[in-house]
Amino acid sequence: MLLVTRGIEARSDEAVFTSFLQHFIAAGIIAEEHRPVVELAKAGKTAELAARSEAVLTLAESVRLLYESMDNSLRFPAEKPATPATSQAAVVLPLRDYRGVACPMNFVKVKLDLAKMKAGEQIKVLLDDGQPIENVPRSVAGEGHLVRDQKREGEHWSVVIEKR
């Protein structure tokens, strides 16, 4: 259920656990101490998981508490918006206007933009309603990037993406 907050539709158990490791444990949202249990689950080692039932229950409780702490924008308390280290001034993000660009070309264009960026940099993208706003944020999250903000602005959508 937490992967949905990242726009991830894992199609296998291995993909679920791989995505969970990347988007929650490696990102520091779920404690690193839970990695061994998730790795065992990813490897399908059910007998070893059964032997570590206490650790499995602790992970389940951590996931439950995290889910309950989620705000209306699908963010968790452990996630802090990126802030410039040298200045408190408002950051102006690079803007790409992909209104009127059909799917999947809008995602291709965003992917090309992200390829030119460094990890931690952000970009603001304007997208149309319908398939563009449904598909682009989910696709970039599926590639491991973070959708920092997504809001309607009149007849279009504004999406802020952070390269990971």
Secondary structure, 3 states (H helix, E strand, C coil): CHHHHHCCCCCCHHHHHHHHHHHHHCCCCCCHHHHHHHHHHHCCCHHHHHHCHHHHHHHHHHHHHHHHHCCCCCCCCCCCCCCCCCCCCCCCCCEEECCCCCCCHHHHHHHHHHHCCCCCCEEEEEEECCHHHHHHHHHHHHCCCEEEEEEEECCEEEEEEECC
